[in-house]
């Protein structure tokens, strides 16, 4: 811990991504989905692509406790 900056913030710590649709393997931007799914983008900007609970996410807080949350692969990884 650095005396000037204090403890590391777990929300911005790159070694541990925040559990949100933006950083989840299954998270998708609703606006870029195929018709008719993109029509829900106004109410739910994020959607889940996991087969167990696929669909628009009105609240992204559920990602914090989702058992199927997986980190998004880094570009270039196979």
N, C-alpha and C positions, 0 to 999 in steps of 0.2 A: 504494500500500500504506500502510495506517495503522500507525503505530508501536505503537499500543495494542492493536490487534486482530490484526495480522499479515496474512498473505496471505489472499486470498479463498478460501473453501472451495468447490471445484467441485461438491460434492454438494448444497450448499444455495444455490448461485448461481441465482437465478430466471431469468437470461438464458440459462442452459444447463441444461436439466432432466437429471436422472440417468436413464440408460438402464435403465429398469425397466418392468415391465408396468403399474405405477401411473401412469406418465407417457407410456406408448406409446398411439398411436392404436388399436392392435389389442388391447391388454390388456383383459381382461374379468374381472369377479369371477365365479368358477365357480359360486358359490351362486345367482346370479341367472340362470343359463342355463336353458334348457328341459330337461325330463326327456328322457333319462336323464343328460345331461351334468352336472347339478347334483349328482348322487350322488358325483362325484369331489371335491367341495369339501373334504372332510376331509383328503385326501392332497395335493391341489393347489388351494390357495385362488385361484390365478390361472390363467387360460386365455388362449391366443392365438387371435385371430379371423382372422388372415391365412390366406388360402386355401392357401398353400404349406406351412404347418406348423401348421394349426389343431389345437387340442386343449389338454388340461390341461398346466400347467407344474409339474412336480415341483420343479424348481430354477429360480429366476428369474435366476440368474447368466448364463444363456445370452442374456438380453436385452442384456447389455452388449456383446456382439459380433455381434448379429443384423444382417444387412445390410438387413433389411426394417423395422427400427425407425424409427418416425416419431413426432414429438412429438404429444401429444394436443391437439386443437384447444381453444382457450380458449372458454369459454361466450360465446355471442353472435356468434362468428365463423361465417361461412357457408362 
